[in-house]
Structure formats: C-alpha cells, structure tokens
C-alpha cells in the first residue's frame, strides 16, 4: 500500500467523527457520491436517514467509464450502494469544532461532587 492510499486514523478516539452527524451538517451543501459500481453523482444534499440513504438535488451523474453524463433535478441513492462521499473540507472543520464544543459543555455540566470526596 502506498502512502497516498493510507487513510488518516485519529490517534485520539474522540477525534473520530460520526458519519451521520457529518451528513446532517452537510444538508444543502455540495457533495460528490461515488457508488460501488463506479458511477458518480455531484449535487446538493437534501436529506439522509440512519441507513445513509440520501437524496440529492441539482444532480450531475457520470457513468463509471466517464464517457456519459446526465443532469437530474433530484436523485435518491441507497446507502448500501455508496462507496464514498466527498464533502467540502470546511464542513469537516465545522463539525469537528461543534463536536468539541458539545464535549466540553458535557464535561462541565456533570453534577455531583468530585470523585473521591465526600459531601459534609
């Protein structure tokens, strides 16, 4: 495996991003979808469900060979056929920051006395 094929795996498990939270944040944003059969779809995400089935609008579909193109108003893609999704890099940063803020507020909102200390 060459270095350009290696995927980034976070060293801290809390840096991992939940795919559905990313997709929910990507609504109305441009994205590229590649299917397992090689076809690609470029459009704006309308919605997604827990099975990663997605609906995109203003779609440009490209054949697996790259020699044919179609334009569609809207398209539904079954999640089990998706090979990968590509979203704008700025969106990844936004979601990471939001998850960090949520984690920090959750840490600060835990009630009760500190561990190991008794109430008087």
Z-matrix of the N, CA and C atoms (Angstrom, degrees):
N
C 1 1.443
C 2 1.525 1 108.30
N 3 1.316 2 116.79 1 128.55
C 4 1.457 3 120.12 2 179.85
C 5 1.523 4 110.21 3 -82.68
N 6 1.326 5 115.62 4 164.82
C 7 1.460 6 120.79 5 -176.62
C 8 1.521 7 111.85 6 -63.11
N 9 1.341 8 118.77 7 -30.50
C 10 1.452 9 119.56 8 -179.02
C 11 1.524 10 112.42 9 -77.01
N 12 1.336 11 118.59 10 -8.01
C 13 1.455 12 121.32 11 177.47
C 14 1.519 13 112.34 12 -98.09
N 15 1.317 14 117.52 13 -7.26
C 16 1.454 15 120.99 14 -177.99
C 17 1.524 16 109.37 15 -77.00
N 18 1.329 17 116.56 16 131.24
C 19 1.447 18 120.79 17 177.49
C 20 1.515 19 109.27 18 -88.32
N 21 1.333 20 116.88 19 147.52
C 22 1.449 21 121.32 20 177.73
C 23 1.514 22 109.25 21 -75.75
N 24 1.320 23 116.14 22 125.13
C 25 1.450 24 121.68 23 174.39
C 26 1.520 25 107.19 24 -115.26
N 27 1.331 26 117.76 25 123.07
C 28 1.457 27 119.28 26 -176.85
C 29 1.516 28 112.05 27 -64.53
N 30 1.344 29 116.43 28 142.29
C 31 1.459 30 120.52 29 178.46
C 32 1.516 31 110.74 30 -75.07
N 33 1.321 32 116.82 31 -30.59
C 34 1.455 33 121.84 32 177.51
C 35 1.523 34 108.16 33 -98.42
N 36 1.335 35 119.33 34 122.57
C 37 1.460 36 120.14 35 -178.03
C 38 1.522 37 112.87 36 -61.10
N 39 1.349 38 118.13 37 -21.09
C 40 1.451 39 120.01 38 178.70
C 41 1.520 40 111.98 39 -76.61
N 42 1.340 41 117.88 40 -10.89
C 43 1.458 42 120.85 41 176.31
C 44 1.525 43 111.43 42 -82.26
N 45 1.325 44 117.73 43 -10.58
C 46 1.458 45 120.81 44 179.28
C 47 1.529 46 108.89 45 -65.99
N 48 1.316 47 115.60 46 144.94
C 49 1.446 48 120.04 47 -177.55
C 50 1.520 49 109.47 48 -111.03
N 51 1.311 50 116.89 49 135.36
C 52 1.453 51 120.74 50 177.82
C 53 1.524 52 109.15 51 -75.82
N 54 1.319 53 118.08 52 126.99
C 55 1.469 54 120.41 53 -176.47
C 56 1.523 55 113.28 54 -59.26
N 57 1.327 56 117.75 55 -39.66
C 58 1.459 57 118.67 56 -177.71
C 59 1.527 58 111.97 57 -70.08
N 60 1.329 59 117.61 58 -33.66
C 61 1.466 60 118.46 59 176.86
C 62 1.526 61 109.89 60 -67.57
N 63 1.314 62 116.42 61 -35.35
C 64 1.461 63 120.26 62 176.22
C 65 1.530 64 110.36 63 -66.14
N 66 1.328 65 116.76 64 -44.42
C 67 1.462 66 119.21 65 179.91
C 68 1.521 67 111.89 66 -65.67
N 69 1.321 68 117.01 67 -38.05
C 70 1.467 69 118.96 68 177.60
C 71 1.520 70 110.55 69 -63.25
N 72 1.317 71 117.66 70 -38.02
C 73 1.462 72 121.60 71 178.25
C 74 1.528 73 111.33 72 -71.97
N 75 1.313 74 117.73 73 -20.83
C 76 1.463 75 121.94 74 -176.51
C 77 1.523 76 113.52 75 -86.37
N 78 1.315 77 117.93 76 1.56
C 79 1.463 78 119.39 77 -179.61
C 80 1.521 79 110.56 78 -58.71
N 81 1.324 80 114.76 79 135.32
C 82 1.470 81 124.97 80 -177.79
C 83 1.522 82 113.42 81 68.47
N 84 1.314 83 117.57 82 12.25
C 85 1.468 84 122.02 83 176.99
C 86 1.536 85 108.48 84 -104.69
N 87 1.334 86 117.26 85 154.32
C 88 1.461 87 119.37 86 177.89
C 89 1.521 88 111.11 87 -70.58
N 90 1.318 89 116.19 88 148.23
C 91 1.459 90 120.72 89 176.93
C 92 1.514 91 110.02 90 -155.01
N 93 1.327 92 114.54 91 159.25
C 94 1.454 93 121.74 92 174.96
C 95 1.521 94 107.20 93 -117.63
N 96 1.320 95 115.50 94 136.12
C 97 1.459 96 121.45 95 179.39
C 98 1.522 97 107.59 96 -122.01
N 99 1.323 98 117.25 97 127.89
C 100 1.457 99 120.06 98 172.66
C 101 1.515 100 107.75 99 -111.90
N 102 1.318 101 115.16 100 131.94
C 103 1.462 102 120.84 101 179.26
C 104 1.517 103 110.51 102 -90.22
N 105 1.312 104 115.86 103 163.82
C 106 1.465 105 121.38 104 179.32
C 107 1.529 106 111.68 105 -61.56
N 108 1.341 107 117.74 106 -25.03
C 109 1.463 108 120.51 107 179.39
C 110 1.527 109 112.92 108 -85.98
N 111 1.355 110 117.60 109 0.96
C 112 1.460 111 121.08 110 176.31
C 113 1.510 112 115.28 111 98.47
N 114 1.316 113 119.03 112 -13.11
C 115 1.460 114 120.85 113 178.16
C 116 1.523 115 109.51 114 -69.02
N 117 1.336 116 116.65 115 148.19
C 118 1.459 117 120.34 116 176.58
C 119 1.521 118 109.90 117 -122.42
N 120 1.331 119 114.42 118 150.58
C 121 1.456 120 122.58 119 178.75
C 122 1.521 121 107.35 120 -131.42
N 123 1.326 122 116.84 121 128.49
C 124 1.459 123 122.65 122 176.01
C 125 1.518 124 107.86 123 -117.61
N 126 1.327 125 116.35 124 127.38
C 127 1.459 126 120.44 125 -179.52
C 128 1.502 127 110.84 126 -174.14
N 129 1.339 128 115.55 127 -165.49
C 130 1.463 129 122.31 128 179.46
C 131 1.519 130 108.72 129 -111.49
N 132 1.319 131 116.29 130 131.32
C 133 1.459 132 121.40 131 -177.51
C 134 1.529 133 110.50 132 -67.65
N 135 1.332 134 115.26 133 128.67
C 136 1.461 135 121.36 134 175.89
C 137 1.526 136 109.15 135 -94.02
N 138 1.336 137 116.31 136 -53.26
C 139 1.461 138 120.02 137 176.62
C 140 1.518 139 110.74 138 -162.50
N 141 1.337 140 114.54 139 169.83
C 142 1.456 141 121.05 140 178.13
C 143 1.523 142 108.10 141 -146.75
N 144 1.318 143 116.38 142 161.86
C 145 1.456 144 120.19 143 177.36
C 146 1.520 145 109.79 144 -122.68
N 147 1.328 146 116.91 145 -175.24
C 148 1.465 147 120.88 146 -175.48
C 149 1.522 148 113.35 147 -69.70
N 150 1.328 149 117.66 148 -14.49
C 151 1.466 150 121.42 149 176.55
C 152 1.528 151 111.24 150 -93.54
N 153 1.324 152 116.90 151 6.78
C 154 1.454 153 125.34 152 -176.95
C 155 1.527 154 112.43 153 63.25
N 156 1.334 155 116.45 154 23.29
C 157 1.460 156 120.23 155 167.78
C 158 1.522 157 105.30 156 -70.35
N 159 1.317 158 117.29 157 134.81
C 160 1.463 159 119.68 158 -176.51
C 161 1.517 160 111.31 159 -129.19
N 162 1.307 161 115.27 160 155.00
C 163 1.457 162 123.16 161 171.72
C 164 1.519 163 106.34 162 -120.49
N 165 1.324 164 115.77 163 128.61
C 166 1.461 165 120.47 164 177.03
C 167 1.525 166 109.15 165 -123.55
N 168 1.339 167 115.54 166 153.53
C 169 1.469 168 121.11 167 -179.70
C 170 1.525 169 109.46 168 -120.48
N 171 1.334 170 115.14 169 165.72
C 172 1.473 171 121.74 170 -178.19
C 173 1.528 172 109.08 171 50.66
N 174 1.323 173 115.45 172 59.45
C 175 1.456 174 122.66 173 -168.22
C 176 1.527 175 111.83 174 -96.16
N 177 1.330 176 114.77 175 136.31
C 178 1.458 177 122.18 176 168.41
C 179 1.523 178 106.69 177 -115.43
N 180 1.324 179 115.61 178 116.10
C 181 1.461 180 121.30 179 179.76
C 182 1.525 181 108.88 180 -100.60
N 183 1.325 182 116.22 181 137.76
C 184 1.461 183 122.45 182 177.67
C 185 1.520 184 108.02 183 -120.83
N 186 1.328 185 116.98 184 135.08
C 187 1.462 186 121.01 185 178.92
C 188 1.526 187 110.05 186 -65.78
N 189 1.310 188 116.20 187 162.63
C 190 1.469 189 121.58 188 -179.70
C 191 1.528 190 111.14 189 -60.02
N 192 1.322 191 117.21 190 -32.51
C 193 1.465 192 121.25 191 179.65
C 194 1.523 193 112.14 192 -80.77
N 195 1.333 194 116.32 193 -15.36
C 196 1.462 195 120.66 194 179.92
C 197 1.510 196 113.81 195 79.87
N 198 1.329 197 117.70 196 12.10
C 199 1.462 198 119.94 197 -176.44
C 200 1.529 199 113.64 198 -103.78
N 201 1.344 200 118.04 199 -8.44
C 202 1.468 201 121.27 200 179.12
C 203 1.520 202 109.89 201 -129.89
N 204 1.346 203 114.62 202 145.25
C 205 1.453 204 121.23 203 -177.51
C 206 1.517 205 109.71 204 -134.62
N 207 1.329 206 116.01 205 146.66
C 208 1.446 207 122.00 206 176.84
C 209 1.520 208 108.59 207 -136.00
N 210 1.319 209 115.62 208 146.97
C 211 1.458 210 120.66 209 174.14
C 212 1.518 211 107.75 210 -114.72
N 213 1.342 212 115.79 211 131.14
C 214 1.460 213 120.84 212 -179.65
C 215 1.521 214 109.29 213 -130.40
N 216 1.314 215 115.56 214 152.04
C 217 1.458 216 120.55 215 177.64
C 218 1.526 217 110.47 216 -71.14
N 219 1.340 218 117.00 217 -43.15
C 220 1.459 219 121.61 218 -178.78
C 221 1.524 220 108.94 219 -152.69
N 222 1.332 221 116.06 220 153.13
C 223 1.461 222 120.64 221 -176.87
C 224 1.524 223 109.80 222 -148.18
N 225 1.322 224 116.69 223 137.11
C 226 1.462 225 123.42 224 175.75
C 227 1.521 226 107.67 225 -103.65
N 228 1.340 227 117.15 226 131.29
C 229 1.468 228 121.31 227 -179.01
C 230 1.521 229 108.50 228 -124.30
N 231 1.310 230 115.93 229 125.66
C 232 1.465 231 120.73 230 178.17
C 233 1.530 232 109.71 231 -71.69
N 234 1.316 233 116.63 232 132.94
C 235 1.455 234 122.39 233 -174.90
C 236 1.522 235 113.97 234 -59.23
N 237 1.335 236 117.89 235 -34.31
C 238 1.466 237 120.45 236 -177.31
C 239 1.524 238 112.96 237 -70.11
N 240 1.341 239 117.90 238 -11.74
C 241 1.466 240 120.77 239 179.93
C 242 1.533 241 112.02 240 -95.88
N 243 1.338 242 117.16 241 -5.53
C 244 1.463 243 121.49 242 -174.59
C 245 1.526 244 110.63 243 -82.09
N 246 1.330 245 115.02 244 129.09
C 247 1.464 246 121.29 245 174.49
C 248 1.524 247 109.38 246 -87.17
N 249 1.335 248 117.72 247 -49.99
C 250 1.453 249 121.18 248 175.46
C 251 1.514 250 110.93 249 -156.56
N 252 1.335 251 114.85 250 162.08
C 253 1.459 252 123.81 251 175.92
C 254 1.523 253 107.69 252 -121.71
N 255 1.299 254 116.14 253 141.64
C 256 1.461 255 120.11 254 175.54
C 257 1.528 256 107.48 255 -122.23
N 258 1.331 257 115.28 256 125.33
C 259 1.463 258 121.62 257 179.11
C 260 1.521 259 108.52 258 -119.62
N 261 1.332 260 118.24 259 163.86
C 262 1.460 261 119.99 260 179.30
C 263 1.531 262 111.27 261 -59.50
N 264 1.331 263 118.71 262 136.92
C 265 1.474 264 121.67 263 -179.23
C 266 1.528 265 113.34 264 -56.46
N 267 1.326 266 117.65 265 -34.36
C 268 1.464 267 120.53 266 179.99
C 269 1.526 268 110.88 267 -62.32
N 270 1.318 269 116.98 268 -30.77
C 271 1.461 270 120.77 269 179.04
C 272 1.523 271 110.83 270 -66.48
N 273 1.327 272 117.46 271 -38.42
C 274 1.465 273 120.98 272 177.45
C 275 1.525 274 110.07 273 -59.46
N 276 1.326 275 116.22 274 -43.86
C 277 1.466 276 120.69 275 179.40
C 278 1.525 277 111.23 276 -63.72
N 279 1.339 278 116.52 277 -42.03
C 280 1.465 279 120.45 278 179.49
C 281 1.527 280 111.01 279 -60.26
N 282 1.329 281 117.07 280 -46.36
C 283 1.464 282 121.30 281 -177.31
C 284 1.526 283 110.45 282 -67.41
N 285 1.330 284 117.47 283 -40.28
C 286 1.469 285 119.96 284 177.35
C 287 1.523 286 111.19 285 -60.72
N 288 1.343 287 116.48 286 -44.13
C 289 1.464 288 119.98 287 179.00
C 290 1.521 289 111.13 288 -63.42
N 291 1.319 290 116.94 289 -41.97
C 292 1.460 291 121.09 290 179.31
C 293 1.525 292 110.94 291 -63.38
N 294 1.324 293 117.69 292 -41.89
C 295 1.461 294 120.66 293 178.46
C 296 1.527 295 110.78 294 -66.57
N 297 1.324 296 118.09 295 -37.79
C 298 1.472 297 121.05 296 176.96
C 299 1.530 298 110.96 297 -64.15
N 300 1.350 299 116.69 298 -42.40
C 301 1.468 300 120.17 299 177.77
C 302 1.523 301 110.56 300 -62.52
N 303 1.319 302 116.98 301 -42.86
C 304 1.467 303 121.13 302 -179.99
C 305 1.523 304 110.81 303 -64.05
N 306 1.326 305 116.57 304 -40.82
C 307 1.461 306 120.88 305 179.61
C 308 1.527 307 110.58 306 -65.39
N 309 1.333 308 116.98 307 -42.98
C 310 1.458 309 120.75 308 179.55
C 311 1.523 310 111.54 309 -64.89
N 312 1.319 311 117.34 310 -41.02
C 313 1.468 312 118.92 311 179.61
C 314 1.525 313 110.46 312 -69.43
N 315 1.316 314 118.22 313 -31.65
C 316 1.465 315 121.17 314 177.30
C 317 1.524 316 110.26 315 -68.67
N 318 1.306 317 116.99 316 -37.74
C 319 1.470 318 120.20 317 178.39
C 320 1.524 319 111.27 318 -65.51
N 321 1.312 320 116.25 319 -39.43
C 322 1.460 321 120.49 320 -177.61
C 323 1.517 322 113.75 321 -77.41
N 324 1.324 323 118.05 322 -17.52
C 325 1.461 324 120.08 323 -174.94
C 326 1.523 325 113.68 324 -97.58
N 327 1.309 326 118.00 325 3.56
C 328 1.458 327 119.61 326 179.40
C 329 1.526 328 109.29 327 -70.19
N 330 1.317 329 116.15 328 130.09
C 331 1.459 330 120.88 329 -176.83
C 332 1.511 331 112.56 330 -88.87
N 333 1.318 332 114.88 331 174.27
C 334 1.450 333 120.91 332 176.13
C 335 1.504 334 112.34 333 92.00
N 336 1.326 335 115.10 334 167.26
C 337 1.466 336 119.23 335 -179.88
C 338 1.516 337 110.98 336 -74.53
N 339 1.324 338 117.55 337 160.49
C 340 1.464 339 119.86 338 176.92
C 341 1.522 340 110.28 339 -59.97
N 342 1.298 341 117.21 340 150.35
C 343 1.456 342 122.21 341 -179.36
C 344 1.530 343 110.96 342 -60.48
N 345 1.322 344 115.25 343 143.35
C 346 1.454 345 119.91 344 176.49
C 347 1.519 346 113.73 345 86.21
N 348 1.317 347 117.40 346 -7.36
C 349 1.468 348 119.94 347 179.85
C 350 1.524 349 107.98 348 -114.38
N 351 1.307 350 115.23 349 140.52
C 352 1.455 351 120.61 350 179.78
C 353 1.523 352 110.26 351 -98.53
N 354 1.301 353 113.81 352 149.85
C 355 1.468 354 118.49 353 173.71
C 356 1.510 355 109.19 354 -76.54
N 357 1.316 356 117.06 355 146.47
C 358 1.466 357 118.56 356 177.89
C 359 1.512 358 111.81 357 -96.17
